[in-house]
Amino acid sequence: MKKINALGIKYPNSKILVENVLKQNMEDEIIINLKKSAEQGLEELSEKYGYNFVIETNGNELVVRMTQKDIEIEKLDVTGQTCPGPVIIVGDKLASMQVGQRVEIDSNMKETLDDLVISAPEMNGVVVEEGETNGNYYVIIEKVETKTVSQGIKRNKVLVVQSNGIGNAERAYATFIFSKAALSMGKEVTIFLLMDGVSIARKGNAEKVKHPAFERLDKLMKPIIEQGAQIYVCELSAEFRGIKQTDLVDGTKLAGAATYITLLSDPSFAVVNF
C-alpha cells in the first residue's frame, strides 16, 4: 500500500502526481489525501491503469482509495522458438494490448526469457514478475505507456547495413530477421544494401535463397517492407553490377552516398552491419 499526502496540491498537478505514481509503482492499493476539487481526473486514471476507485469526504478534505483490479493474464508459450522469434511474438502481442494488460510468457529456457526481460522496456512493457515452476520459466510483462525521454539521445531507429548479398545466406537472412525483431520492438527500420548486398534487391534473386529452417528469403522481405521498413540500394554498387531501378523489387529504391552518410550521421540510429 502507498499513501500520498497531496493536500497542498491543486488540479491538474494532483492528477500529474498520481499518474506518475501509477506509472512507476505496482501497488495493490494507493491512498491519496486531497483538498476538494483536486480529485479531478483521478477516476479516469484509475480506469486507465486498472484500479477500482473510491472517494470519501472528510470535511474539506477527500480521501481517494485506488485498489488494483483482478487482472486477467494471457499466456504465451515460446518454448522451442529460436531467436529472435520470442521477441517478435511478444513485441507484436504487446503492441496489440492496452495499457495495464498483462501477458505471461513461458519457456523451458531461462536465457530466452532473460532476453525478453532486457528488451521489455523497448516494447513499452514492464516486468512485474518472473520465476520458475516445475523446471519451466515464466515472466509476466505489463503494457505501459510509451516512455517520454526528456534528456539524452533515444535511439529509436535501427539502420541495418548489408554488404554481402545472396552469396552469404546467413547474413542475408540475418538482415531481415533482425529487422523484423526491431520492428516488433517498435523501432523504425532502414536497410541500406551496398556492395554485393544490392544483389538481394534484384528481382528474382531473393527467391533463390532458401534455408531449411526458414521460409524463402523473398517471403521474409515482403512483410518487412509492408510494415514500413525503408530499403535503400546503393546507387554506385548497383551501377557496378548493371542494376537499374527497374531491376529492383517493389519497395526498394536507389540512393546515393549522401543518403548513406546522412543515415550514419544521425545519432538516433543504432547501426547493425551484416
N, C-alpha and C positions, 0 to 999 in steps of 0.2 A: 504494500500500500504506500502511496505517495501523497503527502499533504502539501498544498500550495497556499501560502498566505498572499493574496493579491488585493488586499483591502485598499491599498493606495493606488491601484492601477485602474484606469478607465478604459472603456471600449474605444478604439479597436485594439489597443495594446494588450488588453486582457486576453483577447482571442489569440493574438500572435504568441503570447507567452504560453498559453495552454497548448496550442498546436505544436510549438517547439518541444514541449514535454512529451506530447503524444508521439512525435516523430522519433524521439531519442530513447524512450523508455517503453518496455513491455510490461507495464504494471497491471496487476489484476484489478486494482481499484485506485482511483485518483479522487482526492477530496480537495475542492477549491473554495476558499473563503473570499467573498467578493462584496463590494458595495452594489446596491441596486442599479440596474441598467448596464452594469459591466458584464452581464452574462450573455449579452447579445452574441449570437453566432456559435455558442458553445454546444447547443443541442445538435446543430448541423455538423460540428466537428465530431461529436460522439457517434453519430451515424456513419460518418465518413471513415472513422478508424475502428469501427466495430465495438462500440461501448454502449451500454444502457445508460440512460440519462435521467437523473432525479434531482429536483431542485427544492430546497427547503428555505423558508423565510424565518429570519430571526431579527425582528425589528427592522432596522435599515440595512441589515446585512443579509447576505444569501450564502447558503452552503450548497454547492453543486457536487453531487456524487456521480462519478462515472465508473461503472463496473463492466469489465470485459465480458462480451457475449461469448457463448459457446461457439467456437469456430470450427466449421466443417473443413476437414483437411483432405484434399485429394491426394492420391498416391501415384507415384511414377516409379516403375522398376526399370533401372537402366543396366541391370546385370547382363553381361555379355556384349554390351555396346562398346565398340572401340572408339578411342579418341579421334576426333572431337565430338563424336555422336552425343554423349551425355550433355555437354554444354549447349549443343544445338537444340536438343529436345527440351531442356529446362529453360533455355532462353526464349524459345518460342512459346512455351507454356506461360512463363511469367509475363510475356508481352500481352497475352490474352486475358490475364487476370486483373481484377480490381484491387485497388489499394486496400490492404488489410486481409486479403485472402491468403491462405497458406497452402503449400504443397509439400508433401513428404517424398523424398527421393530415396530409394533403396538400391543397394548394390552389395555384391559379395566381395568387392574390392574397396578398401578404405581409401586407396590412392585416387580412385575415381571421384569419391565424394570430397576429398581434400581439394581437388581441382575446382569443384563447384563452390566450396566454401570461399576460396580465394576470389573467384570470379563473380560471386553473388552481388556485391555492390555495383559492379558494372552493368548488371542486368536489372537494377532497381529492386534488389532483394536484400533482406537482412536475415541472417541465420539466427533462429530462435532456439534451436535445439539440435543436438547431434549425439549419436550414441551407437550402441551395438546390442543386437538381440539375436541370440542363438547362432552366433557366428556370422550374421549378416549385419551390415552397417546401414545407418539411416541419417539423414539430415532434413530438418524442417526449415523451409525458407518462406518468409512472409514478403508479399509485394508491398513496396513502399513508394512514396512519391519520388519523382525524378529529382536528383540532388542538384542544388544550385551551388556552383563553385564560385566563391567570392574573391579568391586570390590564387595566384599561381596559374599555370597552364594546364588546362584539361585536355588530354589527348583523346578526343572523342572520334578521331578519324584514323583509318588504317590505310597505308599505302603499301601494296604488295607489288614488288618488283620481280618480274620473271624474265630470265635471260637464257634459259636452257631449251625451252621448246619441247616438241613432241619426242625428241630424241632421248629425253630423260623423263620417263613416265612418272617416276616417283615425285620429282619436283613439279611436274605439270599437274598431277593430282593434288599435291600439297597446296599449290597456288589457290585452287578453288575450294578445297576442303577448309583451309584456314579462313578464306574469305567468307564462306558460309557460317563458320563459327563466329566471326566478327560481326556479321550482320545479325545473327541471333542474339548477340550481346548488345545490340543497339548502336553499333558503330557505323559510321559512314565508310564505305569501302571504295577505294580506287585501285585499279590494277593497271600497271604500266608494263607492257610487253616490249622488250628490246632485244637486240642481237638475235640469237636463234629463237628467243621467246615469241617472236612475231609469227612463227610457224603455227602456233596454236590458233591464231585468229583467222588463218587462211581457210576458206570454205572447203569442207571435206576432210581436213586434216584431223580435227579432234574426234571425228567419227571412227578413225582408225586406231585410236588409243583405248584399250580395254584391259583393265587389271582384273584378275579373277575375283578379287574381294570387293570390287566396286563396280558401279554401273559405268557405262561408256562415258568418256571424258566430255563429249558434247552435251550429254544429258546432265552433267554437273554444271556446265557453264550456263545453260539456258535459264534455269531458275534464279541463278545469282544475278544475271542481267535483269531479269524481270523484277527482282527485289530492289533494284536501284543501283547496283554497283556500276561504276563508270569504268569502262575498259578502253585504255589508250594503246595505240600501236605506234612504236617509234617510226617516224617517217623515214629517217635515214636508213635504219635497219631494213625496213620494208623495200626501199629503193634498191639496196644492195641485192636483194633477193627477187627483184622484179615483181613485187607485190603492190597492187594499187588498191585504192579504197573499194573499188567494185569487186575485188577479190576477197574482201573481208566478210565475215559472218555479221549478221544484223546485231546491232548493239555495241559494236566496236568501231573506233574511228582513229584515223591517223592523227598524230600530234608530234610537234617538233621538240627540239631541245629546250626551248624556253618554257614549255609546259612542264617538262620533266624537272627542270631546275626549280621552277616555282613550287611544285609539289614538294620537292625535297627540302626547300627552304621554309616551308610552313611548319611552325613548331607544334601545331595542333595535330600533326600526323605522327603516328608511330609507324616506322618503316620496317618492313619484313622483306628479306631477299630470298628468292629461290632460283 
